Amino acid sequence: MRRIDELTIEINQTSLELENTKKELNILFRQLKDFKKEIKNGVEVDEKEYEDCVFNNKLLQMKRRRLVTHLKFLNKEFYEILY
């Protein structure tokens, strides 16, 4: 039972971290959308700020994929122990 409790705690923590990452991705996605809209309309944007936004978006996507994979592994281990 002790391992199940540990897995439950880790699953909850990972789920929370994944949720926070998704929120950050949504914010960055809106920023990128605004940048692209401004570029399309011919407004000059700060190139460094745009590149930083794109880079951070890619990093968060990688983090989200890692968390999803980790969560799947934890769930698999949890159910293998449970059943």
Backbone as a printed PyTorch tensor [residue, N CA C, xyz], in Angstrom:
tensor([[[  0.8200,  -1.1970,   0.0000],
         [  0.0000,   0.0000,   0.0000],
         [  0.8640,   1.2610,   0.0000]],

        [[  2.0150,   1.1680,   0.5650],
         [  2.8750,   2.3480,   0.6800],
         [  3.2670,   2.8720,  -0.6910]],

        [[  3.5890,   1.9670,  -1.6220],
         [  3.9860,   2.3910,  -2.9720],
         [  2.8120,   3.0480,  -3.6990]],

        [[  1.6110,   2.5610,  -3.4830],
         [  0.4180,   3.1520,  -4.0970],
         [  0.2480,   4.5890,  -3.6180]],

        [[  0.4730,   4.7990,  -2.3260],
         [  0.3680,   6.1610,  -1.7870],
         [  1.4350,   7.0790,  -2.3960]],

        [[  2.6380,   6.5580,  -2.5410],
         [  3.7110,   7.3570,  -3.1580],
         [  3.3680,   7.6960,  -4.6070]],

        [[  2.8490,   6.7140,  -5.3220],
         [  2.4810,   6.9430,  -6.7210],
         [  1.3360,   7.9450,  -6.8360]],

        [[  0.3810,   7.8430,  -5.9500],
         [ -0.7430,   8.7790,  -5.9510],
         [ -0.2570,  10.2080,  -5.7530]],

        [[  0.6360,  10.3920,  -4.8140],
         [  1.1920,  11.7280,  -4.5570],
         [  1.9440,  12.2310,  -5.7840]],

        [[  2.7710,  11.3640,  -6.3790],
         [  3.5520,  11.7760,  -7.5440],
         [  2.6550,  12.0530,  -8.7520]],

        [[  1.6090,  11.2640,  -8.9140],
         [  0.6540,  11.4950, -10.0060],
         [ -0.0320,  12.8460,  -9.8190]],

        [[ -0.4300,  13.1460,  -8.6060],
         [ -1.0860,  14.4270,  -8.3290],
         [ -0.1540,  15.6050,  -8.5800]],

        [[  1.0960,  15.4700,  -8.1640],
         [  2.0690,  16.5440,  -8.3780],
         [  2.3370,  16.7470,  -9.8690]],

        [[  2.4960,  15.6560, -10.5900],
         [  2.7570,  15.7320, -12.0190],
         [  1.5560,  16.3230, -12.7510]],

        [[  0.3620,  15.9420, -12.3510],
         [ -0.8460,  16.4860, -12.9630],
         [ -0.9570,  17.9870, -12.7440]],

        [[ -0.6170,  18.4130, -11.5400],
         [ -0.6510,  19.8420, -11.2280],
         [  0.3850,  20.6100, -12.0500]],

        [[  1.5680,  20.0530, -12.1560],
         [  2.6200,  20.6850, -12.9460],
         [  2.2250,  20.7390, -14.4310]],

        [[  1.5770,  19.6900, -14.9020],
         [  1.1160,  19.6590, -16.2870],
         [  0.0430,  20.7230, -16.5170]],

        [[ -0.8450,  20.8740, -15.5970],
         [ -1.8990,  21.8880, -15.7000],
         [ -1.2980,  23.2930, -15.7310]],

        [[ -0.3160,  23.5410, -14.8790],
         [  0.3520,  24.8470, -14.8720],
         [  1.1010,  25.1040, -16.1870]],

        [[  1.7090,  24.0760, -16.7160],
         [  2.4160,  24.1970, -17.9940],
         [  1.4370,  24.5160, -19.1190]],

        [[  0.2820,  23.8870, -19.0980],
         [ -0.7380,  24.1670, -20.1130],
         [ -1.2020,  25.6200, -20.0280]],

        [[ -1.3570,  26.1280, -18.8260],
         [ -1.7620,  27.5320, -18.6520],
         [ -0.6940,  28.4710, -19.2130]],

        [[  0.5690,  28.1680, -18.9280],
         [  1.6670,  28.9830, -19.4570],
         [  1.6980,  28.9150, -20.9880]],

        [[  1.4540,  27.7310, -21.5360],
         [  1.4250,  27.5740, -22.9920],
         [  0.2960,  28.3950, -23.6120]],

        [[ -0.8510,  28.4290, -22.9580],
         [ -1.9650,  29.2210, -23.4660],
         [ -1.6050,  30.7050, -23.5130]],

        [[ -0.9340,  31.1790, -22.4790],
         [ -0.5140,  32.5850, -22.4340],
         [  0.4640,  32.8770, -23.5610]],

        [[  1.4610,  32.0060, -23.7310],
         [  2.4470,  32.1870, -24.7970],
         [  1.8060,  32.0890, -26.1760]],

        [[  0.8460,  31.1920, -26.3180],
         [  0.1590,  31.0490, -27.6020],
         [ -0.5690,  32.3400, -27.9620]],

        [[ -1.2230,  32.9540, -26.9900],
         [ -1.9050,  34.2300, -27.2370],
         [ -0.9040,  35.3190, -27.6220]],

        [[  0.2450,  35.3430, -26.9490],
         [  1.2710,  36.3290, -27.2790],
         [  1.7780,  36.1200, -28.7070]],

        [[  2.0330,  34.8740, -29.0720],
         [  2.4940,  34.5740, -30.4290],
         [  1.4390,  34.9580, -31.4570]],

        [[  0.1960,  34.7020, -31.1260],
         [ -0.9040,  35.0580, -32.0260],
         [ -0.9430,  36.5700, -32.2360]],

        [[ -0.7690,  37.3200, -31.1520],
         [ -0.7370,  38.7870, -31.2580],
         [  0.4530,  39.2580, -32.0910]],

        [[  1.6230,  38.6550, -31.8700],
         [  2.8060,  39.0000, -32.6550],
         [  2.5520,  38.7630, -34.1410]],

        [[  2.0180,  37.5940, -34.4660],
         [  1.7820,  37.2500, -35.8700],
         [  0.7410,  38.1790, -36.4960]],

        [[ -0.2530,  38.5580, -35.7080],
         [ -1.2660,  39.4870, -36.1910],
         [ -0.6360,  40.8490, -36.4920]],

        [[  0.2420,  41.3110, -35.6070],
         [  0.9220,  42.5930, -35.8140],
         [  1.8400,  42.5230, -37.0300]],

        [[  2.5620,  41.4190, -37.1880],
         [  3.4530,  41.2510, -38.3380],
         [  2.6450,  41.2590, -39.6330]],

        [[  1.5060,  40.5790, -39.6190],
         [  0.6450,  40.5240, -40.7970],
         [  0.1250,  41.9080, -41.1670]],

        [[ -0.1640,  42.7170, -40.1570],
         [ -0.6820,  44.0620, -40.3980],
         [  0.4220,  45.0650, -40.7010]],

        [[  1.6580,  44.6200, -40.7300],
         [  2.7670,  45.4910, -41.0830],
         [  3.3290,  46.2880, -39.9230]],

        [[  2.9220,  45.9810, -38.7180],
         [  3.4440,  46.6740, -37.5410],
         [  4.8050,  46.0800, -37.2010]],

        [[  5.7580,  46.9340, -36.9300],
         [  7.1000,  46.4560, -36.5700],
         [  7.0960,  45.9620, -35.1260]],

        [[  7.6120,  44.7520, -34.9260],
         [  7.6680,  44.1670, -33.5760],
         [  9.1230,  43.9960, -33.1710]],

        [[  9.3320,  43.9000, -31.8610],
         [ 10.6740,  43.6590, -31.3330],
         [ 11.0640,  42.2220, -31.6810]],

        [[ 12.0400,  42.0790, -32.5480],
         [ 12.4470,  40.7580, -33.0480],
         [ 12.9480,  39.8500, -31.9290]],

        [[ 13.7130,  40.4140, -30.9900],
         [ 14.2420,  39.6200, -29.8830],
         [ 13.1090,  39.0940, -28.9980]],

        [[ 12.1470,  39.9490, -28.7210],
         [ 11.0090,  39.5420, -27.8790],
         [ 10.1970,  38.4450, -28.5730]],

        [[ 10.0100,  38.5760, -29.8830],
         [  9.2880,  37.5600, -30.6520],
         [ 10.0460,  36.2300, -30.6280]],

        [[ 11.3580,  36.2750, -30.8620],
         [ 12.1630,  35.0540, -30.8500],
         [ 12.1750,  34.3980, -29.4730]],

        [[ 12.2240,  35.2020, -28.4210],
         [ 12.1680,  34.6630, -27.0580],
         [ 10.8330,  33.9630, -26.8110]],

        [[  9.7750,  34.5600, -27.3110],
         [  8.4460,  33.9760, -27.1470],
         [  8.3580,  32.6310, -27.8750]],

        [[  8.8860,  32.5740, -29.0860],
         [  8.8850,  31.3310, -29.8650],
         [  9.7280,  30.2610, -29.1570]],

        [[ 10.8920,  30.6520, -28.6770],
         [ 11.7830,  29.7180, -27.9780],
         [ 11.1270,  29.1790, -26.7040]],

        [[ 10.5390,  30.0760, -25.9100],
         [  9.8690,  29.6480, -24.6760],
         [  8.6910,  28.7390, -24.9750]],

        [[  8.0010,  28.9990, -26.0580],
         [  6.8850,  28.1520, -26.4530],
         [  7.3760,  26.7380, -26.7620]],

        [[  8.4820,  26.6400, -27.4970],
         [  9.0370,  25.3210, -27.8240],
         [  9.4990,  24.5850, -26.5690]],

        [[ 10.1240,  25.3180, -25.6520],
         [ 10.5680,  24.6890, -24.3950],
         [  9.3930,  24.1640, -23.5870]],

        [[  8.3380,  24.9550, -23.5000],
         [  7.1610,  24.5220, -22.7430],
         [  6.4740,  23.3320, -23.4080]],

        [[  6.4700,  23.2930, -24.7200],
         [  5.8980,  22.1390, -25.4130],
         [  6.6870,  20.8740, -25.1080]],

        [[  8.0070,  20.9960, -25.0790],
         [  8.8480,  19.8400, -24.7200],
         [  8.5820,  19.4120, -23.2810]],

        [[  8.4510,  20.3840, -22.3860],
         [  8.1690,  20.0820, -20.9840],
         [  6.8170,  19.3860, -20.8600]],

        [[  5.8240,  19.8700, -21.6070],
         [  4.4900,  19.2650, -21.5600],
         [  4.5470,  17.8180, -22.0400]],

        [[  5.2630,  17.5610, -23.1350],
         [  5.3950,  16.1900, -23.6420],
         [  6.0720,  15.2830, -22.6220]],

        [[  7.1110,  15.8100, -21.9680],
         [  7.8220,  15.0260, -20.9530],
         [  6.8880,  14.6880, -19.7920]],

        [[  6.0920,  15.6650, -19.3600],
         [  5.1690,  15.4410, -18.2480],
         [  4.0800,  14.4390, -18.6200]],

        [[  3.5740,  14.5260, -19.8390],
         [  2.5460,  13.5800, -20.2800],
         [  3.1050,  12.1620, -20.2930]],

        [[  4.3090,  12.0100, -20.8100],
         [  4.9480,  10.6890, -20.8440],
         [  5.1770,  10.1600, -19.4320]],

        [[  5.6550,  11.0240, -18.5560],
         [  5.8980,  10.6200, -17.1710],
         [  4.5880,  10.2240, -16.4860]],

        [[  3.5360,  10.9850, -16.7420],
         [  2.2380,  10.6930, -16.1460],
         [  1.6990,   9.3490, -16.6420]],

        [[  1.8750,   9.0620, -17.9140],
         [  1.4520,   7.7670, -18.4540],
         [  2.2070,   6.6250, -17.7800]],

        [[  3.5090,   6.7990, -17.6030],
         [  4.3220,   5.7840, -16.9370],
         [  3.8390,   5.5640, -15.4950]],

        [[  3.5820,   6.6570, -14.7770],
         [  3.1140,   6.5440, -13.3900],
         [  1.7630,   5.8490, -13.3180]],

        [[  0.8690,   6.1980, -14.2130],
         [ -0.4500,   5.5580, -14.2260],
         [ -0.3430,   4.0710, -14.5280]],

        [[  0.5300,   3.7370, -15.4610],
         [  0.7350,   2.3210, -15.7950],
         [  1.2540,   1.5590, -14.5800]],

        [[  2.2430,   2.1080, -13.9160],
         [  2.7970,   1.4530, -12.7240],
         [  1.7380,   1.3430, -11.6240]],

        [[  0.9550,   2.3900, -11.4650],
         [ -0.0940,   2.3950, -10.4430],
         [ -1.0830,   1.2540, -10.6730]],

        [[ -1.5570,   1.1120, -11.9270],
         [ -2.5310,   0.0710, -12.2040],
         [ -1.9320,  -1.3240, -12.1860]],

        [[ -0.6620,  -1.4430, -12.5090],
         [ -0.0130,  -2.7600, -12.4180],
         [  0.0700,  -3.2200, -10.9540]],

        [[  0.3180,  -2.2770, -10.0740],
         [  0.3910,  -2.6220,  -8.6500],
         [ -1.0050,  -2.8960,  -8.1010]],

        [[ -1.9520,  -2.0780,  -8.5410],
         [ -3.3120,  -2.1850,  -8.0140],
         [ -3.9860,  -3.4840,  -8.4340]],

        [[ -3.7330,  -3.9460,  -9.6540],
         [ -4.4200,  -5.1410, -10.1520],
         [ -3.4800,  -6.2550, -10.3060]]])
